[in-house]
């Protein structure tokens, strides 16, 4: 199997209906983004267990997690459908900010992000029985300077739960953000522009793209 940034590969049979993508995810945001893009999909929970290693290179980490999630879907379950998996982390001043374990950790993350720029780094794996490709996307997000009241009010919403970096930009977390450079949907949970590029390159015409 080919793995990496090579976008070459066999073209899809555009005469046949495109099979739904098999999204290996338990995130509610990623299905919503695929629906927004008009892409057919089905859900499966990946069996891969993530491990955030302290000091790990964020790009290597998210690419590895995305690949692990995609490969954890059994071949018989995929049944020839393209498997899609994504993993996202937040990086600020060289520090990885994953999903906070509780309100205190969420507050600490927001205080770290306050008045600073950070990177939202996502790894994406698209996999079929014939090939697999792994890529990544980085979006730069700048927070306004937060007051203790800002932090306490946001933590009280509970919106930080299950969110890398402790915030959800598509919800109340939008009030924390001052500027975005790059793919907004990557910050929400899935690098849509990257996915479209891969589908056009790998499966041209299959999903009405390319």
N, C-alpha and C positions, 0 to 999 in steps of 0.2 A: 504493500500500500504506500502511496505517496503521502508524505506528511510535511506540512510547512507552507511556505508562501507561494508555491507553484500553483498557478491558476489554470494550467492546461488540463485537458482531460477530454473524455468522450462526450460528444454532444448528446443532449436528450432527444428522444423521439418525440418531435413536436406534434405528431399526428395522434398520439395517445394522450388521454387526460393525465395531468400531473398528479402523482400520488400526494397525499397530505404529508407535510413535514411531521416528523415525530419529535416533539419537543420534550427533551429530558430535563424537566424542571418542576419544582414545587412552588415557584414564585407566581404570585397573581399578576405581576406587572408584565411578564414576558408574553403570556397568552394574549393580554390586552393589546400589546404592540403588534403582534402578528395579525390579530383581527383588524387593527387599524390599517395595516398594510394590505389587507385583503388576501392574505396568504392562507390557504387551507392547512390545518394542522390537527394533530391529536396529541394528547398529553400522556406522558409516562413518568413515573417517579424514578430518578436514577438511584442506583444502589451504591454509588461511589461516595466514600466518606472524605470530606475535605479536611486538610490539615494546613493551617496557616503557620508556617515556620518563621520564627522571629528572625529578622534580618534577611529574609528571602528577597530575591529580585521580584518585584511585583508583576512584571510582564511574564517572566518564567512561571510564576505561581499561578496566575489566572489562565494562562495557556494550558498548563498541566492539569488544572482542575477541569477546564472545559473538555479536554481530551479524555480525562478519566470518566467524566459523566457520560460522554457519548459512547465510550467503549463499554460502559457498564450495562447498556441496553442489550439484552440477548438478541442474537441474530434472528432467532425464530419469532421474536416479538416484533422486531423491526419489519420483518417480512418484505424486505426490499425498499422500504420507504426511507428517504433521507433523514438521518438523525441529526437534530440540532441541539447543541448544548452551549451554555454561556456561564461564565463566572466573572464576578465583578468585585473589585476592592477599591478602597479610597487610600490615596497616599498624600500625606502632608509632611513636608520637611523630612522626607526619607522614612517616615514612620507609616506602617500599614495600619489602617483603621478598618477593621472588619465589622461584624454585627455586634453591637453592644450587648453585654450579658444582663444589664439591668439599668434602672434609671440613673444611678450614680455614674456608671460608665458612659451612658449616653450624654450626660451633662458634661463630663470630662472631654468627650470627643468634640462637642460643640464649642467648648471653650478653646480647644486646640485649633479649630477651624476659624474661629472668630477673627475677622479683619485680615484674613490671609487667603492665598490661593492654594488650591489643592488639585490633584489629578484624580479623575475617575477612570480606572483602567479595567477594561473588560477583555477576556479571552473568549473566542468563539470557535467552535468546532462544528463542521458540517461533514457528515460521514455517510457513505453508502457501502454496499458490499464490494464495490470496485475501487474506491478511493476514499481518502479522508484529507481534509485541509484544516489547518489551524492558523488563525490570525488573531490580531488584537487591535483595539481602538483605545485612544486616550482623549479625554475631554478635560479641559481646564475650567475649573469653577472657582470663582472668588466670592467669599462671604463678606457681607458688611460687618462692621464691628458690633458685636452683640453685648448687650448689657446683662447683668445677672437676671434681671426680670425676663428678658428675651429667652434666655436659656431655660429658666424655670417654667415659663409658660409653654414653651414648645415641648419640653419633656413631659409635662402634664397631659399633653394630647395623646401620648402613647404611640404617636405616628412613627417614632424611631425604631420600634420593635421589628427585628428582622431586616433592618436596612444597613447596608455597609456605610460607615461614616456616621450613622445615627440620625439620618434625615431622609425625607422623601420629597424630592423637588417637585413632584407632580401634585403635592398636597400643600399643607400649611408650610412645609419647608421652603416653598418658593419665596416666602417673606424673608428668609435668611440670606438669600442669594443676591449679589450685586451685579455679577457678570458671568457669562458663559462663553467659552471659545471652543467650538467643536459641536459634535452631535448631541443635541439635547436628549434624544431618546436613549443614548448610551447612559446618561445619568439616571434616567428612569429605570433602566434595567436591561436593555438589549440594544447593541449597536446596529441600528436599522440600516444605515447607509452601507456599512460593511457587509451585512447580510445580503442586501440587494446586489452589491457588486459581485459577491461570490456566486449567487444564484444565476446572475447573467453570464458569468464566466464559465461556470460548471454545468449549468442546466439551461442553456439559452432557449428562450421561448416557452419553457415548461410551465411557468407561472405567469405568463403574460408579460414577461420582462425580457428585454433585450431583443 
